[in-house]
Amino acid sequence: MQALPLTNPDVRSFTELRAVFADPECSCKGQAYEMFRAVAKDEEDREWLSANHIRYDVTRIPARIICGEWIKTKGHYHPLSPDGVSYPEIYEVLEGDALYLLQKQDLSDLILVKAHSGDLVLIPPGYGHVTVNPSDKTLLMANLVSSSFTSDYLPFEKLRGAAYYLFSDGLIGKNTHYPDRIPEIRIIEATGKTLPKPFPQSDLYGCVGDEKLLRFLNRPGEFLREFSHLYLFT
């Protein structure tokens, strides 16, 4: 990761996360994690990102267990882009370990992606996602995403989180607020695997300035065949 200025974070509090934990009485308070939005190393990069409707963010999630669960993000879905396909997102684990819990909006597919420092994880169109820090180390991750939309957190709030809870004792528990008949969760290891071309292969910030390489973020409908070849679907 290049030396980037991480200032003025948006702070997610545990009060905001209370609705997505398995324990409805969970009452932890204080700061949960930090989100640094629209990060850029200089004004030239900032202008390019803005002109191309792309945002580079960094999120810092400390190591913590909350009411028996590994600390996690709130979870959200993306709306449809102008071409009728929902916006994707791509993550890079900069430091630590991460679990990415993906669920298709129609609940036909549920995936747990295990990732470690240096791994890239692409969230394909149509999948909501939650990030979990399952370790005793701080998780630092970056993402590239279109800046043309606002994420939808409400579905996760209404159903008290994702379809499965990841507990610190290693158990994976089904969220009973979801329908009885949902698929078993598929577990995928990202380490040692690369995303298929034409998607980025490494170093997300190094992609800044390459309009062709990042075109999939704002025009996902042009990449449906490529999305179908992701290792997530094998």
N, C-alpha and C positions, 0 to 999 in steps of 0.2 A: 504493500500500500504506500502510495506517495504521501509525503507530509502534507496533510490538509488541515485547514483551520476548523476546529470543532468548537463552535461557540454558540451561545444562546439556544440551548436545547429546548424542545418541547418535552415536558416531563409528564409521563403517565403515572398517575397515582394509584395506589392499591384501592382507594375508594372507587375509582373508575372501573377497576377490574372485578370488583366484588360480584357482579352479575354473571361472571363466566367461570367461577370455581365450582367444583362439585359440592362443597359444603356451603349450603345457603346461609349458614351462620358465620361464615368466615369474615372476620372483622379487622384484618390487618390494615395498618395505616402507614402513611408516609410515601416515599418515592419508590416506584417500582422499576422504571427504566427510563432512559433518555433517548430522544429521537432528534437527530441533527438533520434538518431539512435543507435541500437545495445547496449542498456543499460543493464548492469549487475552489481550485487552487489559485486562480487569478481571474481577473475581469474578462479576459478573452474567453476562457472556458465557460464562465457564467453566462456570457452573452450567447455563446453557441448553444448551450443547453436550453436556455430560455427560448431562443429562436426556433429550436427543433422540438419544443414541447416535451422535454425530457428532464427528469429530476434525478440527481444522485444524492442518496440519503445514507446516513450512517446511524446505526442503532447500537446502544450499549446496554446490555442486560446483565446485571450483577448475578453472582451465584446466590441462590436463596431457595428455601423450601417454604411454600405458603399453604398452610392448612392441609399438609400432606401431599401437595402437588409440587412438581418442579415449577419454578417461576416461568411465566409465559406471556406472550402478547395477547391482546384482546381478541384478535381474529376478525377478518373482514373478507368481503367479496368485492369484485370489480364490476362496474356496469358495462354495457355494450359500447363498443367504439362505433364510429359512423359507418363502418362497413358491416355492422351487424354481428360482430364477434367480440366477446368480452376482452378487455385489456389483459395482457399477461404482465408478469413481473419477473425479474431475475435477481437472485441474491448471491453474494459471495461471503463466505465465512472468513473473516480477517484474523480473528483470534478466538481460541476456545473451540467448543463443540456445540452443535445445534441439532435439534430435531424439528423438521418441518412437517406439520400435520396438514395434509391437503384433503379436501373433500369436495367432490363434484356437487354443483348446486342442486342437482336432482338426486343426490345421494346414491348414485349408481356405482361410485368408485370412491374408496377411502384409502389414502396412502400415507405412510409414515416414512419420511426420507431422513436417513442418518447422515449427517455431514460434519466434516472436520475442517480445520484451518486449511485454506486454499481451495476448498470445493466450491463449485458453482451449482446452484439449484434453480431451475427455471419453473416458475409457476405457470402452467399452461392456461389458456382461456377456459373459463367455466369452473375454475376451482377456487374455493375459499381457502384461507390458510391461516395457521397459527404457528408461531415460532416458540420453541421451548428451549431453555438452557438446562440441560440435564447433567450438570457437572458442578464441581466446586471451584470453577474458574469463571471469570467474567467472559461473556460472549460479546464480541464486537463483530458486527456484520454490516455490509454495505448492500445497497440495492439500486438498480436502475429501473425506472418506471415512467410511464407517460405522466406528464403534468396536466393533462387535459381532463381529468376527472377527479371526483371525490369518492373515497372508499366508503363502502356500506358496512357498518358495524352492527346494525340493528338485528339481522338474523341470528348472529351469535349471542347477542344480549337476550333475545326472546327465548332461546332454547338453552340458556345457561352454558354457553360455550360450544365447543366442537362436539362431534358425535362420540368421541372417545376422550377420556381423561388419562393423563400420563402421571402416575403417582411416583413419588420418590423412592418407594420400595421396589420399583420395577414392574408393578402391575399396570395393566392397561384396562381401564374400566369403561364400560359402555354408558353413555349418557342416556338415562331413562326418559328424558324429555323428547327424544327422537323416536321415530317409528320402530316397532319391534323388528321388522324385517329390513335390516340394512346389511350390506356386505361386511364380511370380516375385513379388518384392516390389513392392507398389504404393506410389508416392510421392505424398504429398498435401501441399499447401501450406496451412497454417492461417491465415497472415497475410491480413487483409482479409476473412475469413469469420467469421461468428458462428454460435453453436450455435442450433439451432431451439428455439423456445419449446415447452415450458415450462422448458427448462433455463436456467441462469444466462447472462447476456449479458456481464457484466464484473464485476471486483472481487469475488473470491470471499469475502473477509472481510465485505464489505457484505451478503452473504446471511445472515450469522449472525443468528438471531432470526426468520427467515422459515421456519416449519415447512413450509408448503405448497411453497415453492420448492425445498427440499432433501429432500422426501419420497422422491424417486427413489433416494437413496443407501441407504435401508433397505428400500424396497419396490419393487425394480426390476421385479417381475412386473407392476405396474400401468402400466408405461411401455414395453412392448415395441414398440408401434406408433411411439412417439416415438423410441426408439432406432434403429429401422429407417430413420428419416429423417435421420440424422446425415450430414453431408457426407462422412464417412469411407466411406460406402457408395455414393457417386455416381461 
